Amino acid sequence: MAETTEKKIRVRYAPSPTGHLHIGNARTALFNWLFARHHKGEFIIRIEDTDQTRNIADGEKSQLDNLAWLGLDWDESPANPGKYGPYRQSERLSIYKPLIQDLLDRGLAYRSFKTSEELAAEREAQVAAKEAPHYVYEYADMSDEEIAAFQADAEAKGLPYVVRFRVPEDKDYAWDDIVKGKISINSSTVGGDWVIQKADGMPTYNFAVVVDDHMMEISHVLRGDDHVSNTPKQLMIYEAFGWEAPIFGHMTLIINGDTGKKLSKRDETVLQFIEQYRSLGYLPEALLNFIVLLGWSPVGEKEIFNKKQLVKIFDENRLSKSPAKFDNKKLEWVNNQWIKTADQNMVFDKLIKQLVYSKVVDPAELTAEKMQWLRSVMNVYMDGVSYTAQIVPLIKPVFFEMPAAADIPDSAKEWMNGDNVKDMLTLFIDKIEKMPIFTATAVLHAIREIQNEMDVKGRALWNPLRIATTREEQGPNLGELLELLGREQTLANIREFL
């Protein structure tokens, strides 16, 4: 384990209620939770809701509900506070304001009256001059008396202002990162004096997060790679108050495995929110198992782990420095492994709910006999099901909305144009009608007889029979499918072709 303080391990996940639980944020929460549970520490939920304009209704509830669905629990939160509360930033303003005033009194921060128009003009000029955008100190070449007079006049006029932190010149801020090793960033790269309090009186993220982490005695901060650039700003605040900074660990980016680009919420080729996977019928244990493999690797080749096993084997030193590839096929494979070992009654219940949700079946018609039939139908297809929503397009065309013979794909029509197809189907009808009992075994026996009597085999035999009876070119065991379709429906399907 990377060097730690002697303090009890306390980590936090601090979502903003501005949207639903993203796969990247779920990973941040999971790694913090595993780190805390592995080291017998504490996992805290804190809500960073100071950006009131972006908060959405039920945003906080959605985040926490989906974390709980994944199987995570926490020691402190707004709902179960400890001694470090409040746990919503919007309820901690009385804590932030005196500290901001202290920085103002000590000359480490100042009131800035530059308008958004002035800032935009500065940025435009800097871009034109091929300079990195940065804030230009507005009180340069002014004496203390002149600054005080200007600010007093501006405040008397009621002009809006923000509070900016005075960035030390040419100073390196360094830390030993759990994931990336030693990092050092010079103060000249942060874009100049930065805002710690917005015009509405709310603290900015980089100020509030430091205060909260310090006062809640957070020992380690594990977060995404995009926060590396925030760290020097936060270290400035720790330094200004003489506080000890926590140990930082910045986890690698998650990239789209197909494109190699950073996973963006605008990338519609990948489902990125936990509730989307819930609605598709993924199992929470499987999704958690998959997420933990995004940027972390266990010892050995095994990849399927339950929550208890992950807590035991988690090692923060195995967090990867390379980007994590989000692979949909890998996720489907992981979920399929979990489905195979899950309680089959629970899986069947989820499958039925998918059929009801998709309006394939009417819940009012689900008699015991119909339920048993559905169970048999779905059992035939389960080898091809990675998540429960996949059952709908698999069984709907065959058992509930059989396409007309004329509507099959051109590739299937080619198989039906053979010289002996009509004779083969006619013979199949004859054999089906003569069966004492219409079973999967009887169907397969009849097909073998056709093979011998007509000297036809392979795809030339199986494809026309499957297409005529199910309208599909491939699928599960044909005998089992036709037994479930029943004799009359099977005959009707074949006769439509004839």
C-alpha positions as CSV (number, residue, x, y, z in Angstrom):
1,M,0.0,0.0,0.0
2,A,1.2,3.5,-0.7
3,E,2.4,5.6,2.2
4,T,-0.5,6.6,4.5
5,T,-1.0,8.7,7.5
6,E,-1.5,7.2,11.0
7,K,-5.0,8.5,10.9
8,K,-8.0,6.1,10.5
9,I,-8.7,5.6,6.8
10,R,-11.7,7.7,5.8
11,V,-12.7,8.1,2.2
12,R,-15.6,9.8,0.5
13,Y,-17.7,9.7,-2.6
14,A,-19.1,13.2,-3.3
15,P,-21.6,13.3,-6.1
16,S,-23.3,16.4,-7.5
17,P,-27.1,16.0,-7.8
18,T,-26.9,17.3,-11.4
19,G,-27.6,14.0,-13.1
20,H,-27.9,10.3,-12.8
21,L,-25.2,7.9,-11.8
22,H,-22.6,7.6,-14.5
23,I,-20.4,4.5,-15.0
24,G,-17.3,6.6,-14.3
25,N,-18.7,8.0,-11.0
26,A,-19.9,4.5,-10.0
27,R,-16.3,3.3,-10.5
28,T,-15.0,6.2,-8.2
29,A,-17.5,5.3,-5.6
30,L,-16.7,1.5,-5.8
31,F,-12.9,2.0,-5.6
32,N,-13.4,4.2,-2.5
33,W,-15.8,1.8,-1.0
34,L,-13.4,-1.2,-1.6
35,F,-10.4,0.8,-0.2
36,A,-12.3,1.6,2.9
37,R,-13.7,-1.9,3.5
38,H,-10.4,-3.6,2.7
39,H,-8.5,-1.5,5.3
40,K,-11.3,-1.5,7.9
41,G,-11.9,2.2,7.3
42,E,-15.0,4.4,6.8
43,F,-16.8,5.3,3.6
44,I,-18.7,8.6,3.6
45,I,-21.3,10.1,1.2
46,R,-21.2,13.9,0.8
47,I,-23.4,15.8,-1.6
48,E,-21.7,18.6,-3.5
49,D,-24.8,20.7,-4.4
50,T,-23.5,24.3,-4.5
51,D,-24.2,24.7,-8.2
52,Q,-27.9,25.2,-7.7
53,T,-28.6,26.0,-11.3
54,R,-27.6,22.5,-12.5
55,N,-29.2,20.4,-9.7
56,I,-32.0,18.2,-10.9
57,A,-35.1,17.0,-9.0
58,D,-34.3,13.6,-7.3
59,G,-30.7,13.8,-8.5
60,E,-29.4,13.0,-5.0
61,K,-31.9,10.2,-4.6
62,S,-31.1,8.7,-8.0
63,Q,-27.4,8.6,-7.2
64,L,-27.8,6.9,-3.8
65,D,-30.5,4.5,-5.0
66,N,-28.3,3.2,-7.8
67,L,-25.2,3.0,-5.5
68,A,-27.3,0.9,-3.1
69,W,-28.6,-1.2,-6.0
70,L,-25.0,-2.0,-6.9
71,G,-24.5,-3.3,-3.4
72,L,-22.6,-0.4,-1.7
73,D,-23.3,0.8,1.8
74,W,-21.9,3.8,3.6
75,D,-21.0,4.8,7.2
76,E,-22.1,8.5,7.0
77,S,-24.4,10.5,4.7
78,P,-27.1,13.1,4.8
79,A,-29.5,10.3,5.8
80,N,-27.2,8.8,8.6
81,P,-25.0,11.7,9.7
82,G,-22.0,11.4,12.0
83,K,-20.3,14.1,14.0
84,Y,-18.8,15.7,10.8
85,G,-22.0,17.0,9.3
86,P,-23.8,18.6,7.6
87,Y,-23.2,16.3,4.6
88,R,-24.6,18.6,1.9
89,Q,-22.5,21.6,0.9
90,S,-25.5,23.8,0.6
91,E,-26.0,23.4,4.3
92,R,-22.3,24.2,5.2
93,L,-22.2,27.9,4.2
94,S,-21.8,29.0,7.8
95,I,-18.6,27.0,7.8
96,Y,-17.2,28.3,4.5
97,K,-17.9,32.0,4.9
98,P,-15.7,32.7,8.0
99,L,-12.8,30.8,6.3
100,I,-13.1,32.9,3.1
101,Q,-13.2,36.1,5.3
102,D,-10.1,34.9,7.0
103,L,-8.3,34.6,3.7
104,L,-9.5,38.1,2.8
105,D,-8.3,39.5,6.1
106,R,-4.9,38.0,5.6
107,G,-4.5,39.3,2.1
108,L,-4.5,35.8,0.6
109,A,-7.8,36.4,-1.3
110,Y,-9.5,39.5,-2.6
111,R,-12.8,40.8,-4.1
112,S,-12.8,40.8,-7.8
113,F,-15.2,43.1,-9.7
114,K,-14.3,42.2,-13.3
115,T,-17.4,41.7,-15.3
116,S,-18.0,38.6,-17.5
117,E,-17.7,40.9,-20.5
118,E,-14.2,42.1,-19.4
119,L,-13.1,38.5,-18.8
120,A,-14.4,37.4,-22.2
121,A,-12.5,40.2,-23.9
122,E,-9.3,39.3,-22.1
123,R,-9.6,35.6,-23.1
124,E,-10.3,36.6,-26.7
125,A,-7.2,38.8,-26.8
126,Q,-5.1,36.0,-25.2
127,V,-6.3,33.5,-27.7
128,A,-5.5,35.9,-30.6
129,A,-2.0,36.4,-29.1
130,K,-1.7,32.6,-28.9
131,E,-1.4,32.7,-25.1
132,A,-2.9,30.2,-22.7
133,P,-6.1,31.8,-21.3
134,H,-5.5,33.2,-17.8
135,Y,-6.9,35.8,-15.4
136,V,-5.1,39.1,-15.3
137,Y,-4.7,40.7,-11.8
138,E,-7.0,43.7,-11.9
139,Y,-5.3,45.7,-9.2
140,A,-1.8,45.7,-10.7
141,D,0.1,49.0,-10.2
142,M,-2.5,50.1,-7.6
143,S,-1.5,51.0,-4.0
144,D,-3.3,49.5,-1.0
145,E,-5.1,52.7,-0.5
146,E,-6.3,52.9,-4.1
147,I,-7.4,49.3,-4.0
148,A,-9.4,49.9,-0.8
149,A,-11.0,53.0,-2.2
150,F,-11.9,51.2,-5.5
151,Q,-13.5,48.3,-3.6
152,A,-15.4,50.5,-1.2
153,D,-16.8,52.5,-4.1
154,A,-17.8,49.3,-6.0
155,E,-19.5,47.8,-3.0
156,A,-21.3,51.1,-2.3
157,K,-22.7,50.9,-5.8
158,G,-23.8,47.3,-5.2
159,L,-21.6,45.9,-8.0
160,P,-21.4,42.1,-8.0
161,Y,-18.1,40.5,-7.2
162,V,-16.4,37.2,-6.7
163,V,-13.6,36.3,-4.3
164,R,-10.4,35.1,-5.8
165,F,-7.5,33.3,-4.2
166,R,-4.1,35.0,-4.7
167,V,-1.9,32.4,-6.4
168,P,1.7,32.3,-5.3
169,E,4.1,33.0,-8.1
170,D,6.3,30.3,-9.6
171,K,5.7,27.7,-6.9
172,D,5.7,24.0,-7.4
173,Y,2.9,21.9,-5.8
174,A,3.9,18.3,-5.6
175,W,2.4,15.1,-4.2
176,D,3.0,11.3,-4.3
177,D,0.0,10.0,-6.1
178,I,-1.2,6.4,-5.2
179,V,-1.8,5.7,-8.9
180,K,0.6,8.0,-10.9
181,G,3.5,8.3,-8.5
182,K,5.2,11.7,-8.0
183,I,3.5,14.6,-9.6
184,S,4.6,18.3,-9.6
185,I,2.6,21.2,-11.1
186,N,3.8,24.8,-11.1
187,S,1.5,27.5,-9.9
188,S,2.0,29.4,-13.2
189,T,-0.1,26.7,-15.0
190,V,-3.4,27.1,-13.1
191,G,-4.6,30.1,-15.1
192,G,-4.0,32.9,-12.5
193,D,-5.9,33.9,-9.4
194,W,-9.0,31.6,-9.3
195,V,-12.4,32.0,-7.8
196,I,-13.1,30.6,-4.4
197,Q,-16.5,32.3,-3.9
198,K,-19.0,33.0,-6.7
199,A,-21.1,36.1,-7.0
200,D,-24.1,34.3,-5.4
201,G,-22.1,33.7,-2.3
202,M,-21.6,30.0,-2.9
203,P,-18.1,28.6,-2.6
204,T,-16.5,27.0,-5.7
205,Y,-15.7,23.3,-5.8
206,N,-12.0,23.6,-5.3
207,F,-12.4,25.6,-2.1
208,A,-15.3,23.8,-0.6
209,V,-13.9,20.3,-1.2
210,V,-10.7,21.2,0.7
211,V,-12.7,22.5,3.7
212,D,-15.0,19.5,3.7
213,D,-12.2,16.9,3.4
214,H,-10.2,18.6,6.1
215,M,-13.1,18.9,8.6
216,M,-14.4,15.4,7.9
217,E,-10.9,14.1,8.4
218,I,-10.7,12.4,5.0
219,S,-7.4,10.5,4.8
220,H,-7.4,9.5,1.2
221,V,-9.0,11.0,-2.0
222,L,-9.4,8.5,-4.8
223,R,-10.9,10.2,-7.9
224,G,-10.7,10.4,-11.7
225,D,-7.8,11.5,-13.7
226,D,-9.6,14.7,-14.7
227,H,-9.0,16.1,-11.2
228,V,-5.2,16.1,-11.5
229,S,-5.4,19.8,-12.6
230,N,-7.5,20.7,-9.6
231,T,-5.0,19.3,-7.1
232,P,-2.5,22.2,-7.1
233,K,-5.4,24.7,-6.4
234,Q,-6.5,22.5,-3.5
235,L,-3.0,22.2,-2.1
236,M,-2.9,26.0,-2.1
237,I,-5.9,26.1,0.2
238,Y,-4.4,23.4,2.5
239,E,-1.2,25.5,2.6
240,A,-3.0,28.7,3.3
241,F,-4.7,27.3,6.4
242,G,-1.8,25.1,7.5
243,W,-3.8,21.9,7.1
244,E,-2.4,18.5,6.2
245,A,-3.5,17.4,2.8
246,P,-4.9,13.9,2.3
247,I,-3.2,11.3,0.1
248,F,-4.3,11.6,-3.5
249,G,-4.9,8.9,-6.1
250,H,-6.1,9.7,-9.6
251,M,-7.6,6.8,-11.5
252,T,-7.0,6.4,-15.2
253,L,-9.5,7.6,-17.8
254,I,-12.2,5.2,-19.2
255,I,-12.1,5.1,-22.9
256,N,-14.4,3.6,-25.5
257,G,-12.9,0.2,-26.4
258,D,-14.1,0.6,-30.0
259,T,-12.9,4.1,-30.8
260,G,-10.1,4.6,-28.2
261,K,-11.5,8.0,-27.3
262,K,-12.3,9.2,-23.8
263,L,-15.7,8.0,-22.7
264,S,-17.9,11.1,-23.2
265,K,-21.5,11.5,-22.2
266,R,-22.1,12.6,-25.8
267,D,-20.9,9.2,-27.0
268,E,-24.2,7.4,-27.8
269,T,-22.5,4.1,-28.8
270,V,-22.1,3.2,-25.2
271,L,-24.8,3.2,-22.5
272,Q,-23.2,5.1,-19.6
273,F,-25.7,5.3,-16.8
274,I,-26.3,2.6,-14.2
275,E,-30.1,2.9,-14.4
276,Q,-29.9,2.1,-18.1
277,Y,-28.2,-1.2,-17.3
278,R,-30.8,-1.8,-14.6
279,S,-33.6,-1.4,-17.1
280,L,-32.0,-3.9,-19.5
281,G,-31.9,-6.5,-16.8
282,Y,-28.2,-6.6,-15.9
283,L,-27.5,-8.1,-12.5
284,P,-26.1,-5.7,-9.9
285,E,-23.4,-8.2,-8.9
286,A,-22.3,-8.5,-12.5
287,L,-22.2,-4.8,-13.2
288,L,-20.2,-4.2,-10.0
289,N,-17.8,-7.0,-11.0
290,F,-17.3,-5.4,-14.5
291,I,-16.8,-1.9,-13.2
292,V,-14.1,-3.0,-10.8
293,L,-12.1,-4.3,-13.8
294,L,-12.1,-0.8,-15.4
295,G,-8.6,0.3,-14.3
296,W,-7.9,-2.3,-11.7
297,S,-6.6,-5.9,-12.1
298,P,-6.6,-8.8,-9.6
299,V,-3.7,-11.2,-9.3
300,G,-4.1,-14.2,-11.6
301,E,-6.4,-14.9,-14.5
302,K,-9.8,-15.1,-12.7
303,E,-12.2,-12.3,-13.5
304,I,-15.5,-13.3,-11.8
305,F,-15.6,-12.1,-8.2
306,N,-18.4,-11.5,-5.7
307,K,-18.4,-8.4,-3.4
308,K,-16.9,-10.2,-0.4
309,Q,-14.0,-11.6,-2.5
310,L,-13.3,-8.1,-3.9
311,V,-13.1,-6.6,-0.5
312,K,-10.6,-9.2,0.6
313,I,-8.3,-9.0,-2.5
314,F,-8.5,-5.3,-3.3
315,D,-5.1,-3.7,-3.5
316,E,-4.9,0.0,-4.5
317,N,-1.4,-0.6,-5.8
318,R,-2.9,-2.6,-8.7
319,L,-4.8,0.4,-9.9
320,S,-3.7,0.8,-13.5
321,K,-1.8,3.8,-15.0
322,S,-3.2,2.9,-18.5
323,P,-6.6,4.0,-19.8
324,A,-9.4,1.5,-19.0
325,K,-11.2,0.2,-22.0
326,F,-15.0,0.0,-21.8
327,D,-15.9,-3.2,-23.7
328,N,-19.6,-3.9,-24.2
329,K,-18.9,-7.5,-25.1
330,K,-16.9,-8.0,-22.0
331,L,-19.7,-6.6,-19.9
332,E,-22.2,-9.0,-21.6
333,W,-19.9,-11.9,-21.0
334,V,-19.5,-11.0,-17.3
335,N,-23.3,-10.7,-16.8
336,N,-23.8,-14.0,-18.7
337,Q,-21.5,-15.7,-16.2
338,W,-23.5,-14.3,-13.3
339,I,-26.8,-15.3,-14.9
340,K,-25.7,-18.9,-15.2
341,T,-24.9,-19.2,-11.5
342,A,-27.7,-16.9,-10.2
343,D,-30.9,-18.2,-8.6
344,Q,-32.9,-19.3,-11.6
345,N,-36.3,-18.3,-10.0
346,M,-34.9,-14.8,-9.6
347,V,-33.7,-14.7,-13.2
348,F,-37.0,-16.0,-14.5
349,D,-38.8,-13.3,-12.5
350,K,-36.7,-10.7,-14.2
351,L,-37.3,-12.2,-17.6
352,I,-41.1,-12.2,-17.1
353,K,-40.9,-8.5,-16.0
354,Q,-39.1,-7.7,-19.3
355,L,-41.9,-9.4,-21.3
356,V,-44.6,-7.6,-19.4
357,Y,-42.7,-4.2,-19.7
358,S,-42.3,-4.8,-23.4
359,K,-46.0,-5.7,-23.7
360,V,-45.2,-9.1,-25.1
361,V,-47.4,-10.7,-22.5
362,D,-50.4,-9.5,-20.6
363,P,-49.9,-10.0,-16.8
364,A,-53.7,-10.7,-16.5
365,E,-53.2,-13.8,-18.7
366,L,-50.3,-15.3,-16.8
367,T,-51.9,-18.4,-15.5
368,A,-49.8,-21.1,-13.8
369,E,-49.9,-23.1,-17.1
370,K,-48.8,-20.1,-19.2
371,M,-46.0,-19.3,-16.7
372,Q,-44.7,-22.9,-16.9
373,W,-44.8,-22.7,-20.7
374,L,-42.9,-19.4,-20.7
375,R,-40.3,-20.8,-18.4
376,S,-39.7,-23.6,-20.9
377,V,-39.5,-21.2,-23.8
378,M,-37.0,-19.0,-22.0
379,N,-34.9,-22.0,-20.9
380,V,-34.4,-22.9,-24.5
381,Y,-32.9,-19.5,-25.2
382,M,-30.9,-18.8,-22.1
383,D,-27.5,-19.8,-23.5
384,G,-27.8,-16.8,-25.8
385,V,-29.0,-14.3,-23.2
386,S,-26.4,-12.0,-21.7
387,Y,-28.9,-9.7,-20.0
388,T,-32.6,-10.2,-19.5
389,A,-33.9,-7.6,-22.0
390,Q,-32.4,-9.7,-24.8
391,I,-35.1,-12.3,-24.3
392,V,-37.7,-10.1,-25.9
393,P,-36.3,-9.9,-29.5
394,L,-35.4,-13.6,-29.2
395,I,-38.8,-15.1,-28.4
396,K,-41.2,-12.4,-29.7
397,P,-40.9,-13.2,-33.4
398,V,-41.2,-16.9,-33.0
399,F,-43.8,-17.2,-30.3
400,F,-45.8,-14.0,-30.3
401,E,-45.5,-12.1,-33.6
402,M,-44.5,-14.6,-36.3
403,P,-43.5,-12.7,-39.5
404,A,-45.4,-13.6,-42.7
405,A,-43.5,-15.9,-45.1
406,A,-43.2,-13.1,-47.6
407,D,-41.5,-10.9,-45.0
408,I,-38.4,-13.0,-44.3
409,P,-35.0,-11.6,-45.2
410,D,-33.7,-12.2,-48.8
411,S,-30.9,-14.4,-47.4
412,A,-33.6,-16.7,-45.9
413,K,-35.7,-16.7,-49.2
414,E,-32.7,-18.1,-51.1
415,W,-32.9,-21.2,-49.0
416,M,-36.5,-21.7,-49.8
417,N,-36.0,-21.7,-53.6
418,G,-34.3,-25.1,-53.8
419,D,-35.6,-27.7,-56.2
420,N,-36.6,-30.1,-53.4
421,V,-37.8,-27.7,-50.7
422,K,-41.5,-28.1,-51.5
423,D,-41.2,-31.9,-51.4
424,M,-39.2,-31.7,-48.1
425,L,-41.9,-29.5,-46.5
426,T,-44.7,-31.6,-47.7
427,L,-43.0,-34.7,-46.3
428,F,-42.4,-32.9,-43.0
429,I,-46.1,-32.1,-42.7
430,D,-47.0,-35.7,-43.4
431,K,-44.7,-36.9,-40.6
432,I,-45.9,-34.3,-38.1
433,E,-49.5,-35.2,-38.7
434,K,-48.8,-38.9,-38.1
435,M,-46.9,-38.4,-34.8
436,P,-48.8,-39.9,-31.9
437,I,-47.3,-37.3,-29.6
438,F,-45.7,-34.1,-30.8
439,T,-42.4,-33.9,-28.9
440,A,-38.9,-32.6,-29.5
441,T,-37.7,-36.1,-29.8
442,A,-40.3,-37.0,-32.4
443,V,-39.5,-33.9,-34.4
444,L,-35.8,-34.7,-34.6
445,H,-36.6,-38.3,-35.5
446,A,-38.8,-37.1,-38.4
447,I,-36.0,-34.8,-39.6
448,R,-33.5,-37.7,-39.6
449,E,-36.0,-39.7,-41.6
450,I,-36.3,-36.9,-44.2
451,Q,-32.5,-36.8,-44.4
452,N,-32.3,-40.5,-45.3
453,E,-35.4,-40.6,-47.6
454,M,-34.5,-37.6,-49.6
455,D,-30.7,-37.8,-49.3
456,V,-30.3,-34.2,-48.1
457,K,-28.3,-33.1,-45.2
458,G,-26.6,-30.1,-43.5
459,R,-27.8,-26.6,-44.1
460,A,-29.8,-27.7,-47.2
461,L,-31.9,-29.8,-44.8
462,W,-32.0,-27.8,-41.6
463,N,-32.3,-24.2,-43.0
464,P,-35.5,-24.7,-45.0
465,L,-37.2,-26.6,-42.1
466,R,-36.2,-24.0,-39.6
467,I,-37.2,-21.0,-41.8
468,A,-40.5,-22.6,-42.7
469,T,-41.4,-23.3,-39.0
470,T,-39.8,-20.3,-37.2
471,R,-39.1,-17.7,-39.9
472,E,-35.5,-17.6,-38.7
473,E,-32.2,-18.9,-40.2
474,Q,-30.7,-19.9,-36.9
475,G,-31.7,-20.4,-33.3
476,P,-31.8,-23.0,-30.4
477,N,-32.6,-26.7,-30.8
478,L,-35.3,-26.9,-33.4
479,G,-37.0,-29.9,-31.9
480,E,-37.5,-28.1,-28.6
481,L,-38.7,-24.9,-30.3
482,L,-41.4,-26.8,-32.3
483,E,-42.6,-28.7,-29.3
484,L,-43.2,-25.4,-27.6
485,L,-44.8,-23.9,-30.6
486,G,-47.1,-26.9,-30.8
487,R,-48.3,-29.1,-33.6
488,E,-51.0,-26.9,-35.0
489,Q,-48.9,-23.7,-35.1
490,T,-46.0,-25.6,-36.6
491,L,-48.2,-27.0,-39.4
492,A,-49.8,-23.6,-40.1
493,N,-46.3,-22.0,-40.4
494,I,-45.2,-24.6,-42.9
495,R,-48.4,-24.5,-45.0
496,E,-48.0,-20.8,-45.4
497,F,-44.9,-21.4,-47.5
498,L,-46.6,-24.1,-49.5
